[in-house]
Amino acid sequence: MDSAAHALIKVVGEKSRRASQLWLEGFIDACCLHRVIILCRRSKKLLIRTGQCFLLNGLIFLGSLLILNSVIIPTLQWILPDQQSVINSHKLNAFGATLKLYSFLRLGLIQLFYLFWFYPMYIFSFILSNIWYNDIAKHGFAAMEQSEPTAANPSTQNEGSFNTAQTGKSIGLGRVVIGIGEQLYSLLLINSFFLEVYATGFLPLVGKTLNFLLLSWMYAYYCFEYKWNLSDVSLDRRLDFFESNWAFFAGFGSPCVLAIFFFSPLVSYAVMAILFPLFVLTATGSVAEQDIYSQRATWKCAGLGRLPIFYAANTLSMKLLTLFPHESQEKMQQSKDL
C-alpha cells in the first residue's frame, strides 16, 4: 500500500511539475511583447490600426472614465455635498431634505454621463474594435509571412501540420458554405463557453479560481483563433490542438486575465480593448505549435493527455443546434467534422 501511494505521489508530482512548466512557458510566450514592435515596424498598416485601437480605447474611453472619477464626480460632490458633517447638528433637520435632493441630483447627473456617453461609447468601441482586431490580425499575419513564413505557420514542418488537415476540404462554393457553417458554429461554441465562464464566477469557494482559469483559456483561444482562421485550420483540428495543449494555453491567457481581473467591468473592458491586439500579435508571432509538437513525446510520458475544456460548451451548442432547421444542423455538423 505504501509503495502504491508512493508511486501515485510520484506520478502526480511529475504531472504537476510538467503542467507547471508548460504553464510558465505559455505565460512567458504571451509576455513576449517585443514581437508587437517587430511586426509594427514591418507593416505601416498594422501600426496605424494598433494606434487607432489605443487612441479609441485608451485615450478616449479609458481617459473619459478617468476624468469622470477624478474630476467630474469630485466636482459634483463639492457643488452638491452629501456629508452631514458640514451642517451643524441643530440645523440637520432643516437641511435633511436638501441633502437628499443634492444626492438625487448628483446621482442623476452621473447616470446621464453613463447613459449618453459611456454606454454609447462602449457599443461603438466594441463594434469598431472587433473590426480592427481582424485587420490587425491580417496585417500581422501578412508581416510574419513576408519575413518568416516558417514562423507564421511552423507546424507545417511536422506530422501535426495544420495545413495538411485541409487537403480534404471542399473547394469552390461548397468550401464557402462549409466555412460559413464552421464560423457560425465556432461563434456559438465560444458564446456557450462564455456563459460557462460567467456561471463559474458565482460558485462559492472555488468560483474565482475556476473563473480565472476558464477566462485564461478563453482569451488564449481568442488570441490564437485569428491566426488559425488565417491559416485555414479547421475548427475540429484547432479544438483538438488546444485541448491537447491545455497547460500551455492556460499560461498564455493568464496575463490577459491578470490585467483586468481586479477592475470594474467598464475599466476592465477598456484595458482589455487596449491590450488584446497586443496579445493577438504575440500569438501571431508565436512558434508555439512548433515547440509544442517537438515536446509531444515528453508530454505523453508525463501523462497529461487531452483535457475536454470545451465539452460543456460543445454539449450546449449541440443542444442549441436542435433549434435550427434540419438542413442548417447538417451543414454545421459537417463543417465541424471537417
Contacts in CASP RR format, 6 or more apart in sequence:
PFRMAT RR
TARGET T0000
AUTHOR 0000-0000-0000
METHOD contacts of the structure
MODEL  1
MDSAAHALIKVVGEKSRRASQLWLEGFIDACCLHRVIILCRRSKKLLIRT
GQCFLLNGLIFLGSLLILNSVIIPTLQWILPDQQSVINSHKLNAFGATLK
LYSFLRLGLIQLFYLFWFYPMYIFSFILSNIWYNDIAKHGFAAMEQSEPT
AANPSTQNEGSFNTAQTGKSIGLGRVVIGIGEQLYSLLLINSFFLEVYAT
GFLPLVGKTLNFLLLSWMYAYYCFEYKWNLSDVSLDRRLDFFESNWAFFA
GFGSPCVLAIFFFSPLVSYAVMAILFPLFVLTATGSVAEQDIYSQRATWK
CAGLGRLPIFYAANTLSMKLLTLFPHESQEKMQQSKDL
14 302 0 8 1.000
15 302 0 8 1.000
15 303 0 8 1.000
15 304 0 8 1.000
18 247 0 8 1.000
18 298 0 8 1.000
18 299 0 8 1.000
18 302 0 8 1.000
18 303 0 8 1.000
18 304 0 8 1.000
19 247 0 8 1.000
19 302 0 8 1.000
19 304 0 8 1.000
20 247 0 8 1.000
22 245 0 8 1.000
22 247 0 8 1.000
22 248 0 8 1.000
22 251 0 8 1.000
22 299 0 8 1.000
22 304 0 8 1.000
23 247 0 8 1.000
23 248 0 8 1.000
23 250 0 8 1.000
23 251 0 8 1.000
23 254 0 8 1.000
24 251 0 8 1.000
25 248 0 8 1.000
25 251 0 8 1.000
25 291 0 8 1.000
26 248 0 8 1.000
26 249 0 8 1.000
26 251 0 8 1.000
26 252 0 8 1.000
26 253 0 8 1.000
26 288 0 8 1.000
27 251 0 8 1.000
27 252 0 8 1.000
27 253 0 8 1.000
27 254 0 8 1.000
27 255 0 8 1.000
29 248 0 8 1.000
29 252 0 8 1.000
29 282 0 8 1.000
29 286 0 8 1.000
29 288 0 8 1.000
30 220 0 8 1.000
30 223 0 8 1.000
30 251 0 8 1.000
30 252 0 8 1.000
30 253 0 8 1.000
30 254 0 8 1.000
30 255 0 8 1.000
30 256 0 8 1.000
30 279 0 8 1.000
30 282 0 8 1.000
30 283 0 8 1.000
31 255 0 8 1.000
31 282 0 8 1.000
32 282 0 8 1.000
32 286 0 8 1.000
33 278 0 8 1.000
33 282 0 8 1.000
35 281 0 8 1.000
35 282 0 8 1.000
35 284 0 8 1.000
35 285 0 8 1.000
35 286 0 8 1.000
36 50 0 8 1.000
36 278 0 8 1.000
36 281 0 8 1.000
36 282 0 8 1.000
39 46 0 8 1.000
39 140 0 8 1.000
39 143 0 8 1.000
39 144 0 8 1.000
39 281 0 8 1.000
39 284 0 8 1.000
39 285 0 8 1.000
40 46 0 8 1.000
40 47 0 8 1.000
40 50 0 8 1.000
40 281 0 8 1.000
41 47 0 8 1.000
42 143 0 8 1.000
42 146 0 8 1.000
42 147 0 8 1.000
43 139 0 8 1.000
43 140 0 8 1.000
43 142 0 8 1.000
43 143 0 8 1.000
45 135 0 8 1.000
45 139 0 8 1.000
46 136 0 8 1.000
46 139 0 8 1.000
46 140 0 8 1.000
46 143 0 8 1.000
46 281 0 8 1.000
49 132 0 8 1.000
49 135 0 8 1.000
49 136 0 8 1.000
49 139 0 8 1.000
49 277 0 8 1.000
50 136 0 8 1.000
50 277 0 8 1.000
50 278 0 8 1.000
50 281 0 8 1.000
52 132 0 8 1.000
53 129 0 8 1.000
53 132 0 8 1.000
53 133 0 8 1.000
53 136 0 8 1.000
53 273 0 8 1.000
53 274 0 8 1.000
53 277 0 8 1.000
54 274 0 8 1.000
56 125 0 8 1.000
56 128 0 8 1.000
56 129 0 8 1.000
56 273 0 8 1.000
57 125 0 8 1.000
57 129 0 8 1.000
57 270 0 8 1.000
57 273 0 8 1.000
57 274 0 8 1.000
58 270 0 8 1.000
58 273 0 8 1.000
58 274 0 8 1.000
60 121 0 8 1.000
61 121 0 8 1.000
61 122 0 8 1.000
61 125 0 8 1.000
61 270 0 8 1.000
61 273 0 8 1.000
62 267 0 8 1.000
62 270 0 8 1.000
62 271 0 8 1.000
62 274 0 8 1.000
64 117 0 8 1.000
64 118 0 8 1.000
64 121 0 8 1.000
65 118 0 8 1.000
65 266 0 8 1.000
65 267 0 8 1.000
65 270 0 8 1.000
68 110 0 8 1.000
68 113 0 8 1.000
68 118 0 8 1.000
72 110 0 8 1.000
72 113 0 8 1.000
73 110 0 8 1.000
76 106 0 8 1.000
76 109 0 8 1.000
76 110 0 8 1.000
77 106 0 8 1.000
80 102 0 8 1.000
80 103 0 8 1.000
80 105 0 8 1.000
80 106 0 8 1.000
81 99 0 8 1.000
81 102 0 8 1.000
82 99 0 8 1.000
82 102 0 8 1.000
82 103 0 8 1.000
82 106 0 8 1.000
84 92 0 8 1.000
84 99 0 8 1.000
87 95 0 8 1.000
87 99 0 8 1.000
118 266 0 8 1.000
122 266 0 8 1.000
122 269 0 8 1.000
125 269 0 8 1.000
125 270 0 8 1.000
125 273 0 8 1.000
126 269 0 8 1.000
129 273 0 8 1.000
129 276 0 8 1.000
132 277 0 8 1.000
133 226 0 8 1.000
133 276 0 8 1.000
133 277 0 8 1.000
133 280 0 8 1.000
134 226 0 8 1.000
136 277 0 8 1.000
136 280 0 8 1.000
136 281 0 8 1.000
137 226 0 8 1.000
137 227 0 8 1.000
137 229 0 8 1.000
137 230 0 8 1.000
137 280 0 8 1.000
137 281 0 8 1.000
137 284 0 8 1.000
138 230 0 8 1.000
140 281 0 8 1.000
140 284 0 8 1.000
141 152 0 8 1.000
141 226 0 8 1.000
141 227 0 8 1.000
141 230 0 8 1.000
141 231 0 8 1.000
141 284 0 8 1.000
144 151 0 8 1.000
144 152 0 8 1.000
144 284 0 8 1.000
144 285 0 8 1.000
145 152 0 8 1.000
145 153 0 8 1.000
150 156 0 8 1.000
150 157 0 8 1.000
151 285 0 8 1.000
151 287 0 8 1.000
152 231 0 8 1.000
152 284 0 8 1.000
152 285 0 8 1.000
153 162 0 8 1.000
153 163 0 8 1.000
153 231 0 8 1.000
153 289 0 8 1.000
154 287 0 8 1.000
154 289 0 8 1.000
154 290 0 8 1.000
155 161 0 8 1.000
155 162 0 8 1.000
155 163 0 8 1.000
155 289 0 8 1.000
155 290 0 8 1.000
155 293 0 8 1.000
156 162 0 8 1.000
156 163 0 8 1.000
156 164 0 8 1.000
157 290 0 8 1.000
158 290 0 8 1.000
158 293 0 8 1.000
158 294 0 8 1.000
159 293 0 8 1.000
160 293 0 8 1.000
162 228 0 8 1.000
162 231 0 8 1.000
162 232 0 8 1.000
162 233 0 8 1.000
162 237 0 8 1.000
162 238 0 8 1.000
162 241 0 8 1.000
162 289 0 8 1.000
163 231 0 8 1.000
163 232 0 8 1.000
163 233 0 8 1.000
165 233 0 8 1.000
165 234 0 8 1.000
165 237 0 8 1.000
166 232 0 8 1.000
166 233 0 8 1.000
166 234 0 8 1.000
168 338 0 8 1.000
169 175 0 8 1.000
169 178 0 8 1.000
169 234 0 8 1.000
169 338 0 8 1.000
170 178 0 8 1.000
177 331 0 8 1.000
178 331 0 8 1.000
178 334 0 8 1.000
178 335 0 8 1.000
178 338 0 8 1.000
179 335 0 8 1.000
180 335 0 8 1.000
181 331 0 8 1.000
181 332 0 8 1.000
181 335 0 8 1.000
182 234 0 8 1.000
182 235 0 8 1.000
182 332 0 8 1.000
182 335 0 8 1.000
182 336 0 8 1.000
182 338 0 8 1.000
184 332 0 8 1.000
185 235 0 8 1.000
185 317 0 8 1.000
185 321 0 8 1.000
185 332 0 8 1.000
185 335 0 8 1.000
185 336 0 8 1.000
186 225 0 8 1.000
186 235 0 8 1.000
188 317 0 8 1.000
188 320 0 8 1.000
188 321 0 8 1.000
189 235 0 8 1.000
189 310 0 8 1.000
189 313 0 8 1.000
189 314 0 8 1.000
189 317 0 8 1.000
190 218 0 8 1.000
190 221 0 8 1.000
190 222 0 8 1.000
190 313 0 8 1.000
192 312 0 8 1.000
192 313 0 8 1.000
192 314 0 8 1.000
192 316 0 8 1.000
192 317 0 8 1.000
192 320 0 8 1.000
193 214 0 8 1.000
193 218 0 8 1.000
193 310 0 8 1.000
193 312 0 8 1.000
193 313 0 8 1.000
194 218 0 8 1.000
195 313 0 8 1.000
195 316 0 8 1.000
196 214 0 8 1.000
196 312 0 8 1.000
196 313 0 8 1.000
196 316 0 8 1.000
197 211 0 8 1.000
197 214 0 8 1.000
197 215 0 8 1.000
197 218 0 8 1.000
200 207 0 8 1.000
200 210 0 8 1.000
200 211 0 8 1.000
200 214 0 8 1.000
201 207 0 8 1.000
201 208 0 8 1.000
201 210 0 8 1.000
201 211 0 8 1.000
203 210 0 8 1.000
203 211 0 8 1.000
212 254 0 8 1.000
212 257 0 8 1.000
212 261 0 8 1.000
213 250 0 8 1.000
215 253 0 8 1.000
215 256 0 8 1.000
215 257 0 8 1.000
215 261 0 8 1.000
216 249 0 8 1.000
216 250 0 8 1.000
216 251 0 8 1.000
216 252 0 8 1.000
216 253 0 8 1.000
216 254 0 8 1.000
216 256 0 8 1.000
216 257 0 8 1.000
217 242 0 8 1.000
217 246 0 8 1.000
217 249 0 8 1.000
217 250 0 8 1.000
217 253 0 8 1.000
217 309 0 8 1.000
219 253 0 8 1.000
219 256 0 8 1.000
219 257 0 8 1.000
219 276 0 8 1.000
219 279 0 8 1.000
220 242 0 8 1.000
220 249 0 8 1.000
220 250 0 8 1.000
220 251 0 8 1.000
220 252 0 8 1.000
220 253 0 8 1.000
220 256 0 8 1.000
220 283 0 8 1.000
221 242 0 8 1.000
221 249 0 8 1.000
222 276 0 8 1.000
222 280 0 8 1.000
223 252 0 8 1.000
223 253 0 8 1.000
223 256 0 8 1.000
223 276 0 8 1.000
223 279 0 8 1.000
223 280 0 8 1.000
223 282 0 8 1.000
223 283 0 8 1.000
224 238 0 8 1.000
224 242 0 8 1.000
224 249 0 8 1.000
224 252 0 8 1.000
224 283 0 8 1.000
224 286 0 8 1.000
224 288 0 8 1.000
225 238 0 8 1.000
226 280 0 8 1.000
226 283 0 8 1.000
226 284 0 8 1.000
227 283 0 8 1.000
227 284 0 8 1.000
228 238 0 8 1.000
234 338 0 8 1.000
235 335 0 8 1.000
235 336 0 8 1.000
236 336 0 8 1.000
236 337 0 8 1.000
236 338 0 8 1.000
239 310 0 8 1.000
240 306 0 8 1.000
241 289 0 8 1.000
242 249 0 8 1.000
242 309 0 8 1.000
242 310 0 8 1.000
243 306 0 8 1.000
243 307 0 8 1.000
243 308 0 8 1.000
243 309 0 8 1.000
243 310 0 8 1.000
244 305 0 8 1.000
244 306 0 8 1.000
245 288 0 8 1.000
245 292 0 8 1.000
246 304 0 8 1.000
246 306 0 8 1.000
246 307 0 8 1.000
246 309 0 8 1.000
247 304 0 8 1.000
248 288 0 8 1.000
248 292 0 8 1.000
252 283 0 8 1.000
252 288 0 8 1.000
253 279 0 8 1.000
255 279 0 8 1.000
256 272 0 8 1.000
256 275 0 8 1.000
256 276 0 8 1.000
256 279 0 8 1.000
259 271 0 8 1.000
259 272 0 8 1.000
259 275 0 8 1.000
260 268 0 8 1.000
260 269 0 8 1.000
260 271 0 8 1.000
260 272 0 8 1.000
261 268 0 8 1.000
263 271 0 8 1.000
299 305 0 8 1.000
321 328 0 8 1.000
321 329 0 8 1.000
321 332 0 8 1.000
321 333 0 8 1.000
322 329 0 8 1.000
324 332 0 8 1.000
END
